[in-house]
Amino acid sequence: MSHIYLMKSDIKLGFREGQMTIADLGKGTKREMPFSTVESISVFGQAQLSTQLIRECIARDVPIIYYSDDGHYFGKVESFDRIDPIRHKMQMYASDDSTFSLGIARSIVDAKVRNSLTYLLRRSDVYVFTDKELQPLGHSIQRIQECTSIDELMGYEGNAARTYFQCLSRLLPDEFAFSGRSARPPKDPFNSMLSFGYSIYFRTIIGAIERAGLHPYFSFLHQLKFGHAALASDLIEAFRAPVIDAAIVDFAWSGDVHPNDFYHNDAGAVYMKRGVAKELSGYLSGIALEKHAYYLHFGDRRKYSFRVALDTMIRSLIIAIEQKDPSLYLPFLWVPEDRD
């Protein structure tokens, strides 16, 4: 199956007799591919899609996702057939249950911090961290299960995140070193790539949530607010360090990206130029297909691709909601390959 990323404004997609047509208006070329192989279409900037193709995507449940040139998510076009109001209602009640939400939230933060620590330790080929440098991460892990409120839990998560990003900078080439996470807006090239990567995976997670019959806005850790798919924010946490951050660190070392591949807008934000954004999109798409070793909530150790790991994690959340038991939620813990 193919995930289509449209990065050029002079591309037009159409549909004819079971084939998706791809016209490059700039070059005057046209080709086709079987529409049955298309799993999603991501549109960056001003690329065009025909009405026939949009209708076919809706009929066959192929989401069309729209982004700005710099990767900001705008919205999507998809069918309403997957909506499950009964499951949504159960999820909403579970989200309003403070005890249940705290149990799920603890598991989310625990997996995020553990995976962050594991990744930093894994990269001893670049830098060997001292116990003192990593101590705040270990301290947070010890205290997470003792937290009695979401606010207290978010405090430990924030402390761990600050330490993690300070350490993460040591794993980068000098030209991509940064002083901490800056998201809105990104203030340096590495943060720009992080924001772009998070946006790509965030959209994928929303799609997986909806396919499973859950609602992306009713969450357990992150606060509900207008226009924010908070459950996707919950679920991306376990994958940030071992999948997205790791991929972008590797991309920074690849030689395929340089500081002059970025530009500053009038507000001082730093964004990727279109060429490197296309390269990074393809790189992240390939990473999503790779299999990584995980522990399933301290249980059996198995290998999953990102998408299978995500779907498995969401299914465990559904079971936890239906059984009203947060201990049944199974976040993923990453296991480095060289520890097999």
Buried (B, 14 or more C-beta within 10 A) or exposed (E): EBBBBBBBBEBBBBBEEEBBBBBEBEEEEEEBBEBEEBEBBBBBBEBBBBEEBBEBBBEEEBBBBBBEBBBBBEEBBBEEEEEBEEBBEBBBEBBEBEEBBBBBBBBBBBBBBBBBBBBBBBBEEEBEBEEEBBEBBBBBBEBBEEBEEBEBBBBBBEBBBEBBBBBBBBBBBEEBBBEEBBEEBBBBBBBBBBBBBBBBBBBBBBBBBBEBBBBBBBBBBBEEEEEBBBBBBBBBBBBBBBBBBBBBBEBBBEEEBEEEBBEEEEEEBBBBBBEBBBBBBEBBBEBBEEEBBBBBBEEEEBBBBBBEBBBBBBEBBBEBBEEEEBEBBBBBBBBBEEEE
